[in-house]
Amino acid sequence: MGVPEPDLDDVPNRVSVRTDPDAGYAKRYKVLHEAQHALGATSKTKAILAACRHVDADRRGKRRALEYLSERLTPSELAEVCSRLSTADLPVGVRFDTDDENDGVEVRIGEE
């Protein structure tokens, strides 16, 4: 299942993320600050954009790695790798297809 492309004819003129460091937003501000430093970004806006690019690359990389490992590991070993790669925001899993016509593994990245 692919991600739908955004309608580029309907792009807003401005997108903002509220990061006021008051009690309700302090955790969000801290996460953005940490991302800014981890990604070497010069601003929080650039950190958000870099994090979005990272998620895309991370999904593709995990998918390639799991497809590679699916031919080399047992199902339980592959499930353990998925468990270790999963995060609350980006779950990783595999489904084993045992149909006679189509034996294989379906890799699921960021899907429930």
GUKE-122344 format. One record per residue: residue in one letter; x, y, z negated of N, C-alpha, C in turn. Coordinates in steps of 0.02 Angstrom, whole numbers, plus 50000, padded with zeros to 5 digits. Layout:
N
AXYZXYZXYZ/...
REM end
This chain:
112
M500424994250000500005000050000500445006150000/G500365010450051500775016350057500465022350023/V500865027450014500625033549984500345037850040/P499725040550032499445044650085499845051150093/E499925053150155500275059450169499845065350149/P500135070650122499745076550105499515080250168/D498965083750162498715087750218499115094250219/L499585094650266500045100450267499705106750293/D499095106150318498715112150338498395115450278/D498395111950221498055114450161498545115050103/V499155117450117499665118250066499555124850030/P499545124749963499445131049927500055135649934/N499955142049924500505146949929500975146349869/R500715143949814501125143549753500895137649711/V501375134049685501245128549640501645129949576/S501325129449519501695130749457501565125249406/V502045124349363501995119649308502095123649245/R501625123149199501665127049138502185123949092/T502685127649073503215125049030503335129548970/D502835133448951502925137748892503135133448832/P503665135548798503925131448743503535132348678/D502865132848680502475133048618502365125848595/A502025124948540501945118348510501665113148559/G501175115048599500855110348644501285108448704/Y501765112648722502165111448782502905110348768/A503095110048705503795109348687504095102948715/K503735097448712503995091148737504095091448812/R503615094448848503665095148921504265099448939/Y504365104848902504925109348914505585105648903/K505625101548850506225097748835506375092748891/V505865089248916505955084448970506215087849033/L505935093649049506165097349108506885099649099/H507045101949040507725104249025508215098449033/E508035092549007508475086749012508545084549085/A508005084749124508035082949195508485087849233/Q508425094149216508835099249249509575097649241/H509775095849181510485094349169510685087549197/A510245082649191510405075949217510485075949293/L510085080049327510105080249400510545085749427/G510865089549384511315094849406510955100549441/A510325101749423509925106949455510055113649421/T510015118949459510155125649432509535129049404/S508955125849412508335128549384507855122749370/K507345124149331506855118949317506445117149379/T506325122049421505975120549484506385115849527/K507035117149533507465112649571507515105849538/A507475105549472507475099149436506845095149453/I506275098449456505655094949473505695092149544/L505945096149590506005093849660506505088049664/A507065088549628507555083149629507275076849598/A506885077649545506575071749513506075068449560/C505705072349598505235069449646505605065749701/R506155068549726506555064949776506855058549746/H507065059049683507345053149650506825047549645/V506215049149627505695043949621505605040449688/D505585044149743505505041149808506085036449824/A506695038749813507285034549825507315028649778/D507115029649716507115024249666506625018749685/R506035020549708505535015549730505805011349788/R506085014849838506355011249896506945006749875/G507385009249833507965005349811507764999249770/K507285000049725507054994449685506714989149730/R506334991449778506004986649823506524982649862/R507034986049890507554982449927507934977549882/A508084979749821508454975449775508044969249757/L507404970249743506984964549724506864959849782/E506794962549842506724958149900507354953949909/Y507924957049899508564953449904508604948049850/L508444949949788508494945249732507974939749736/S507414941049769506874935949772507104929649808/E507614930249849507884924449885508444921049845/R508644923949789509214921349752509064919349680/L508504921749653508334920349583507714915949578/T507644912649522507034908949509506474913949494/P505844911849500505294916349484505344919349414/S505534915449364505584918149296506164923249290/E506714921949324507264926849324507064933249358/L506704932649414506484938649450505984942549408/A505544939049373505064942449329505434946149273/E505984943349248506374946649196506704952949223/V506964952649284507254958649315506724964049322/C506124962149343505574967049350505414970249283/S505394966149232505254968649165505774973849143/R506394972549159506934977149140506944983549182/L506694983249243506674989149287506054993349277/S505534990549246504904994049237504964999549186/T504595004849198504505010249150503755011549144/A503565015349094502855017049085502595020849146/D503015025049176502805029049233502875025549300/L503305020549304503425017049367503485009549353/P502905006149348502934998949335503204995149396/V503554989749382503854985649434503624978449422/G503404975249476503174968349469503214964649534/V503104958149530503084953949589502484949349583/R502234947449641501694942449644501944936949690/F501914930849667502154925149706501584922349746/D501674922149812501174919449858501364912349874/T500944907649855501104900649865500674897449919/D500344901549961499964898750017500434894850063/D500184889550092500604885450137500844889450197/E500424894050222500604897950282501104903450267/N501074906250207501454912350194501784912150125/D502264907750117502634907650053503054913850049/G503044917049991503444923049984503294926749920/V503584932549915503514936749856503274943549878/E502774946149843502544952949855502824957349800/V503214962149818503524966749770503044972549760/R502934974349697502484979949680502874985049639/I502944990949667503304996349633502815002149624/G502685003949562502225009549548501505007849560/E501335001549562500634999449573500424995349514/E499804996049495499534992049440499374985149464/
REM end
